[in-house]
Amino acid sequence: MKKFSGFLLFILAVALAPGCQKSVPYSEYSAHLSKAATESDGPPVDELILDSTGEVVVPINKTANWPQANRVAVSVRFADTGKEIPLIVGGKTVYFREVYLVSLRGL
């Protein structure tokens, strides 16, 4: 019985070992926040423009410290949702990457 319980503990430890691994932290990006505009020439949703690549991503959530001004420099960490949001810009459909914000702070 003692060997069986030792074997059972070993199996349990091996089964739970992958669940205990530390996750990879999210990369931090510098970006500019472009707020949604009510007029027709502005973006219809809030957008983040990454400084390093110029890519436009659309956050699906807002953090507690969401800036109230437009074109604010921010530092952001996000997770890619794997989805794209279709928006009509200048009469053409453009697809922007959808992201979930992990953290956002002003620069």
C-alpha positions as CSV (number, residue, x, y, z in Angstrom):
1,M,0.0,0.0,0.0
2,K,2.9,2.3,0.8
3,K,4.4,1.8,-2.7
4,F,1.0,2.4,-4.3
5,S,0.5,5.8,-2.5
6,G,4.1,6.8,-3.4
7,F,3.4,5.9,-7.1
8,L,0.1,7.8,-7.0
9,L,1.9,10.9,-5.6
10,F,4.5,10.6,-8.4
11,I,1.8,10.4,-11.1
12,L,0.0,13.4,-9.5
13,A,3.2,15.5,-9.4
14,V,4.0,14.7,-13.1
15,A,0.5,15.5,-14.2
16,L,0.5,18.9,-12.4
17,A,4.1,19.9,-13.4
18,P,3.2,21.6,-16.8
19,G,0.5,23.7,-15.1
20,C,3.1,25.2,-12.7
21,Q,5.3,26.7,-15.4
22,K,5.7,30.4,-15.4
23,S,4.1,32.2,-18.3
24,V,6.0,34.4,-20.7
25,P,5.5,38.1,-19.8
26,Y,3.9,40.4,-22.4
27,S,6.2,42.8,-24.4
28,E,5.8,46.5,-23.7
29,Y,5.3,48.8,-26.7
30,S,5.3,52.6,-27.0
31,A,2.3,53.8,-28.9
32,H,-0.1,56.7,-29.4
33,L,-3.7,56.5,-28.5
34,S,-6.1,57.9,-31.1
35,K,-9.6,58.4,-29.7
36,A,-12.8,57.7,-31.6
37,A,-14.2,60.8,-33.4
38,T,-17.8,61.7,-33.8
39,E,-17.1,63.5,-37.1
40,S,-16.9,61.4,-40.2
41,D,-13.2,62.0,-40.9
42,G,-11.9,60.5,-37.7
43,P,-11.6,56.9,-36.5
44,P,-14.9,55.2,-35.5
45,V,-13.2,53.4,-32.6
46,D,-10.3,54.1,-30.2
47,E,-7.0,52.9,-31.9
48,L,-3.5,52.4,-30.7
49,I,-0.8,53.3,-33.3
50,L,2.5,51.4,-32.4
51,D,5.5,53.7,-32.7
52,S,7.9,50.9,-33.8
53,T,5.9,49.6,-36.8
54,G,3.1,52.1,-37.4
55,E,0.6,49.3,-37.1
56,V,-2.8,50.2,-35.9
57,V,-4.4,47.9,-33.4
58,V,-7.9,48.2,-31.8
59,P,-8.3,47.5,-28.1
60,I,-11.4,45.6,-27.0
61,N,-11.2,46.7,-23.4
62,K,-10.4,49.9,-21.6
63,T,-8.2,50.1,-18.5
64,A,-9.1,52.2,-15.4
65,N,-6.5,54.9,-16.4
66,W,-7.8,55.4,-19.9
67,P,-6.6,58.8,-21.2
68,Q,-9.2,61.4,-22.0
69,A,-7.1,63.5,-24.4
70,N,-6.5,62.5,-28.1
71,R,-3.1,61.5,-29.5
72,V,-1.6,60.7,-26.1
73,A,1.8,58.9,-25.9
74,V,1.4,55.6,-23.9
75,S,3.2,52.5,-23.0
76,V,1.1,49.4,-23.5
77,R,1.1,45.6,-23.0
78,F,-1.5,43.6,-24.9
79,A,-2.5,40.1,-25.9
80,D,-3.4,39.4,-29.5
81,T,-6.9,37.9,-29.7
82,G,-6.3,36.4,-33.1
83,K,-9.3,38.4,-34.6
84,E,-9.5,41.3,-37.0
85,I,-12.0,44.1,-36.9
86,P,-13.3,45.3,-40.3
87,L,-13.6,49.1,-40.5
88,I,-14.6,51.3,-43.5
89,V,-11.9,54.0,-44.0
90,G,-12.2,56.3,-47.0
91,G,-14.7,54.0,-48.6
92,K,-12.6,50.9,-48.3
93,T,-12.8,48.1,-45.8
94,V,-9.6,47.9,-43.7
95,Y,-8.9,45.1,-41.2
96,F,-7.3,46.0,-37.9
97,R,-5.9,43.6,-35.4
98,E,-8.0,43.2,-32.2
99,V,-6.0,43.2,-28.9
100,Y,-6.8,42.8,-25.2
101,L,-5.0,45.3,-23.1
102,V,-3.0,44.0,-20.2
103,S,-1.6,47.3,-19.0
104,L,-1.6,50.9,-20.2
105,R,0.3,53.9,-18.8
106,G,1.0,57.4,-20.0
107,L,4.5,58.5,-21.0
